[in-house]
Amino acid sequence: MAVIDGYLTQLLEKNGSDLHFLAGDPARIRQYGELKPLRPERLAADMVQTTLYEIMPKLSVERFEAKDGTDFAYSIPGVARFRVNVMRQLNGMGAVFRAIPSKARTAQELKLPEAVMNLCKMNNGLILVTGKTGSGKSTTLAAMIDDINTREKGHILTIEDPIEFVHTRKQCLISQREIGVHAASFSSALMSALREDPDVILVGELRDLETMSIAVTAAEMGILVMGTLHTNGAAATVDRLVNAFPADKQPHVRTMLSTSLRGVVSQQLVPTVNKQGRVAALEILINTPAVANLIRQGKMDQLENAMQSGGATGMRLMDTAIQTLLDARQISGQEAYKKAINKSRFELVRNATT
């Protein structure tokens, strides 16, 4: 049993999402969104180094020594998997472990809205799930992939860094590739995927122009492409995607997106009233003819208005999602105010506990 396993077991026992294991500091866990000390003693630099080198794959050790940082997946058999980032910092080495449930939660367990479930039924196009780090994007995408895997008969290909949820074959053939292990980069893996007869491609992160470009092209080719971006807000996501391209290419990209984009789900996790969990607030943009027209014309500033008036198609703004959770007494007024975009809307309830 590796030394780190004891810390990770404690993390899971306390329902934590992340373990912060940094030399010079006590081990800390993120529990329901808040960072708390796990043990009082500070971690010695040599102990941290020995503990991390004990579990790092050979390839990750080489990458770490060359670039002072590396990502990999670590698992405790029969218990859980973890996404790991190891880096050098002021006091020595450090690592952050993100807990990944051994089994992806289903769409029913997550209570995903009908509009999101309808996106899973598309047979081509681009679906984006966005939000800051730790907002549950991977969990939502895993549930969407699981839904397709349960219903359809096809080939699902995932490209991740590292592989998070391991999907078992149900109705679909599933291929999972890890950057740095099975492919050099997202863009090279995605280019290769186009020749691997996929029905669905999951791209862990659209992090550079080349990857974005190939993803949009793949969606145009009749493949259902799902990906994530670190953006806040559905409208901002479309704007960010377009602005990633050179100015002379943007009109063409807007035209492609207007026909290939299926929807954008932007989410954040809000602590529940009893502080014993978090619930997802989802902003949803569906590419209706009206939305497609705004994208084509570059009127991104009007997308929020279209979302506000598109409730019949399942669209909603983040503040509407937060209000729904508040009305259901799932979150407190204080948390609603903290997470809201238009804070004045929640000014009257900010000090209310329910």
C-alpha positions in Angstrom: 0.0 0.0 0.0 1.5 3.4 -1.1 1.9 6.1 1.6 -0.5 8.4 -0.3 -3.3 5.8 -0.2 -3.9 6.7 3.5 -4.4 10.3 2.7 -6.6 9.5 -0.3 -8.7 7.1 1.7 -9.3 9.8 4.3 -10.3 12.2 1.5 -13.0 9.7 0.3 -14.2 9.1 3.8 -14.8 12.8 4.3 -16.5 13.1 0.8 -13.8 15.5 -0.3 -13.2 16.3 -4.0 -9.5 17.2 -3.9 -6.4 16.4 -1.9 -3.7 19.2 -1.8 -0.4 17.5 -0.9 2.3 20.3 -0.9 5.7 20.3 0.8 5.9 22.8 3.7 2.1 22.8 4.3 -0.3 20.5 6.1 -2.3 18.2 3.7 -5.6 19.8 2.9 -8.8 18.6 1.3 -11.6 20.4 -0.5 -14.8 19.4 1.1 -18.1 20.7 -0.4 -16.2 23.5 -2.0 -14.1 24.6 1.1 -10.4 23.9 1.7 -9.8 22.3 5.1 -6.7 20.8 6.8 -6.7 17.0 6.8 -3.9 16.6 9.3 -2.1 19.3 11.4 1.5 18.4 10.7 3.4 20.1 7.9 4.6 17.9 5.1 8.4 17.6 4.9 9.9 18.2 1.4 11.8 14.8 1.2 8.7 12.9 2.4 6.5 14.5 -0.3 9.1 13.8 -3.0 9.4 10.1 -1.9 5.7 9.7 -1.6 5.0 11.1 -5.1 7.9 9.3 -6.9 6.5 6.1 -5.4 3.3 6.4 -7.5 4.4 8.3 -10.6 4.6 6.3 -13.8 8.0 6.2 -15.5 6.8 8.5 -18.3 5.4 11.0 -15.8 8.8 11.1 -13.9 10.6 11.8 -17.2 8.1 14.6 -18.1 8.3 16.0 -14.5 12.1 16.2 -14.5 12.1 17.8 -17.9 9.3 20.3 -17.5 8.8 20.6 -13.7 5.2 19.4 -13.9 3.1 16.5 -15.1 -0.4 15.0 -15.2 -1.4 11.4 -14.8 -4.1 9.2 -13.4 -3.7 7.1 -10.2 -6.1 4.4 -9.0 -6.6 2.5 -5.8 -8.0 -0.8 -7.2 -11.6 -1.3 -6.2 -11.8 2.0 -4.4 -11.4 5.1 -6.8 -9.4 6.8 -9.5 -7.7 10.2 -9.1 -6.5 12.8 -11.6 -3.1 14.0 -10.4 -1.1 17.1 -11.2 2.5 17.1 -9.8 4.5 20.4 -9.8 7.5 22.1 -8.2 6.7 25.0 -5.9 8.5 27.2 -3.4 8.9 24.6 -0.6 9.6 21.6 -2.9 7.3 19.3 -4.7 3.5 19.3 -4.5 0.5 17.6 -6.0 -3.2 17.9 -6.2 -5.4 14.8 -6.5 -8.9 15.1 -7.9 -11.1 12.2 -6.9 -13.0 10.5 -9.7 -15.8 8.2 -8.8 -15.2 4.6 -9.9 -18.5 4.7 -11.8 -19.9 7.6 -13.7 -23.1 8.9 -12.3 -26.1 8.6 -14.6 -28.1 11.5 -16.1 -31.0 10.5 -13.9 -28.9 10.6 -10.7 -27.6 14.1 -11.7 -31.2 15.1 -12.6 -29.9 16.7 -15.8 -32.6 18.9 -17.5 -34.5 17.6 -20.5 -32.8 20.1 -22.8 -29.4 18.6 -21.9 -30.7 15.1 -22.5 -32.1 16.1 -25.9 -28.6 17.2 -26.8 -27.4 13.6 -26.2 -29.9 12.5 -28.9 -28.2 14.5 -31.6 -26.3 12.5 -34.1 -23.9 15.2 -35.2 -22.7 18.7 -34.3 -20.8 20.3 -31.4 -21.8 20.3 -27.8 -19.8 22.3 -25.3 -19.8 21.9 -21.5 -18.1 24.9 -19.8 -17.3 26.3 -16.4 -14.3 26.9 -14.1 -12.1 24.1 -12.8 -14.0 21.9 -10.4 -17.4 22.9 -11.6 -18.4 19.3 -12.5 -17.9 19.4 -16.3 -16.4 16.0 -16.5 -19.2 14.5 -14.4 -21.8 16.0 -16.7 -20.1 14.8 -19.8 -19.5 11.3 -18.4 -23.3 11.1 -17.7 -24.1 12.2 -21.3 -21.6 9.7 -22.7 -23.2 7.0 -20.5 -26.6 7.9 -21.8 -25.5 7.5 -25.4 -23.7 4.3 -24.5 -26.9 2.9 -23.0 -29.2 3.8 -26.0 -27.1 3.8 -29.2 -25.0 1.3 -31.1 -21.9 3.0 -32.3 -18.3 4.0 -31.6 -17.5 6.5 -28.8 -14.0 7.8 -28.8 -12.6 9.8 -25.8 -9.5 11.9 -25.8 -8.5 13.1 -22.3 -5.5 14.3 -20.3 -5.6 12.1 -18.3 -8.4 9.6 -18.7 -10.9 10.3 -15.9 -14.0 8.1 -16.0 -13.4 4.7 -17.4 -16.5 3.7 -19.4 -17.5 0.1 -19.8 -19.0 -1.1 -23.1 -22.8 -1.3 -23.0 -24.3 -0.8 -26.5 -21.3 1.1 -27.9 -17.7 0.3 -28.7 -15.6 2.7 -26.5 -12.0 3.7 -27.2 -10.3 5.9 -24.7 -7.0 7.6 -25.4 -4.8 9.5 -23.0 -2.6 12.5 -24.0 1.1 11.7 -23.4 0.5 8.0 -23.3 -1.6 7.1 -26.4 -1.2 10.4 -28.3 1.2 13.4 -28.3 -1.5 16.1 -28.2 -5.2 16.8 -28.4 -5.0 18.0 -31.9 -3.0 15.0 -33.2 -5.4 12.6 -31.4 -8.4 14.4 -32.8 -7.0 14.4 -36.4 -6.4 10.7 -36.1 -9.9 10.2 -34.7 -11.4 11.4 -37.9 -10.1 8.3 -39.6 -11.2 5.9 -36.8 -14.9 5.8 -37.8 -16.3 7.5 -34.6 -20.0 8.4 -34.0 -19.1 10.4 -30.9 -15.8 12.1 -30.0 -15.3 13.4 -26.5 -12.4 16.0 -26.3 -11.3 16.5 -22.7 -10.4 20.1 -23.4 -10.4 22.5 -26.4 -7.3 24.2 -25.2 -5.7 25.5 -28.5 -6.6 26.9 -31.8 -5.7 23.7 -33.8 -7.9 21.5 -31.5 -10.8 23.9 -31.8 -10.5 24.0 -35.5 -10.5 20.2 -36.0 -13.4 19.9 -33.5 -15.6 22.3 -35.5 -14.6 20.5 -38.7 -15.4 17.1 -37.2 -18.8 18.4 -36.2 -19.4 19.7 -39.7 -18.5 16.2 -41.1 -21.4 14.6 -39.3 -19.7 13.4 -36.0 -21.2 14.3 -32.6 -18.3 16.2 -30.8 -18.4 17.0 -27.1 -15.8 19.2 -25.5 -15.1 21.5 -22.5 -13.8 25.0 -22.2 -12.9 27.0 -19.1 -15.3 29.9 -19.7 -18.1 31.4 -17.6 -21.4 31.7 -19.4 -22.8 30.1 -22.5 -22.7 33.3 -24.6 -19.1 34.0 -23.5 -18.2 30.5 -24.7 -19.3 31.1 -28.3 -17.5 34.5 -28.3 -14.3 32.8 -26.9 -14.4 30.1 -29.6 -14.8 32.6 -32.4 -12.2 35.0 -31.1 -9.6 32.1 -30.8 -9.4 32.3 -34.6 -7.5 34.9 -36.6 -9.7 37.9 -37.6 -9.8 37.0 -41.3 -11.1 33.5 -40.4 -13.8 34.6 -37.9 -16.7 35.1 -40.4 -16.2 31.6 -41.8 -16.0 30.1 -38.3 -19.2 31.9 -37.2 -21.0 30.5 -40.3 -19.7 27.0 -39.4 -20.7 27.3 -35.8 -24.2 28.6 -36.7 -24.9 25.3 -38.4 -22.8 22.8 -36.4 -23.2 24.1 -32.8 -26.0 22.1 -31.0 -25.8 23.7 -27.6 -23.7 25.0 -24.7 -24.1 24.0 -21.1 -22.3 26.3 -18.6 -22.3 25.2 -15.0 -21.1 25.9 -11.5 -21.5 24.0 -8.2 -23.3 25.6 -5.3 -23.1 24.4 -1.7 -26.4 23.1 -0.4 -28.3 24.6 2.6 -27.0 22.0 5.0 -23.4 22.3 3.7 -23.3 18.5 3.2 -23.0 18.6 -0.6 -23.2 20.7 -3.7 -25.8 21.0 -6.4 -25.2 22.1 -10.1 -26.7 25.3 -11.5 -26.8 24.9 -15.3 -27.0 27.7 -17.9 -28.2 26.3 -21.2 -27.9 27.7 -24.7 -29.7 25.8 -27.5 -28.8 26.6 -31.1 -32.3 27.6 -32.4 -32.7 29.4 -35.8 -32.8 32.7 -33.9 -29.5 31.9 -32.1 -27.9 30.6 -35.3 -28.7 33.9 -37.0 -27.1 35.9 -34.2 -23.9 33.8 -34.3 -23.7 34.1 -38.1 -24.0 37.9 -37.8 -21.6 38.1 -34.9 -24.1 39.6 -32.6 -22.8 37.7 -29.5 -24.0 40.4 -27.2 -27.6 39.6 -28.0 -27.3 35.8 -27.2 -28.3 36.4 -23.6 -31.6 38.1 -24.7 -32.3 35.1 -27.0 -31.7 32.7 -24.1 -34.0 34.7 -21.8 -36.8 34.4 -24.3 -36.0 30.8 -25.2 -37.5 29.1 -22.2 -39.8 27.0 -24.3 -36.8 25.2 -25.9 -35.1 24.6 -22.6 -32.8 27.6 -22.6 -32.1 29.5 -19.4 -29.6 31.9 -17.9 -27.4 31.2 -14.9 -29.4 33.5 -12.6 -32.6 31.7 -13.5 -31.0 28.3 -12.7 -29.9 29.7 -9.3 -33.3 31.2 -8.6 -34.9 27.7 -9.3 -32.5 26.1 -6.8 -33.3 28.9 -4.2 -37.0 28.5 -4.7 -36.6 24.7 -4.1 -34.8 25.6 -0.8 -31.7 23.6 -2.0 -29.3 26.5 -1.6 -29.2 29.5 0.8 -29.8 33.1 -0.2 -26.2 33.9 0.7 -24.8 31.3 -1.7 -27.3 32.4 -4.4 -26.0 35.9 -4.1 -22.4 34.8 -4.2 -22.8 32.7 -7.3 -25.2 35.0 -9.2 -24.2 37.0 -12.3 -26.6 39.9 -11.6 -26.2 40.2 -7.9 -28.8 42.9 -7.4 -31.5 40.3 -8.2 -30.5 38.4 -5.1 -29.8 41.4 -2.8 -32.9 40.9 -0.7 -32.2 37.2 0.1 -28.4 37.4 0.6 -28.7 37.1 4.4 -31.4 34.5 4.4 -30.3 31.0 5.2 -33.1 29.2 3.2 
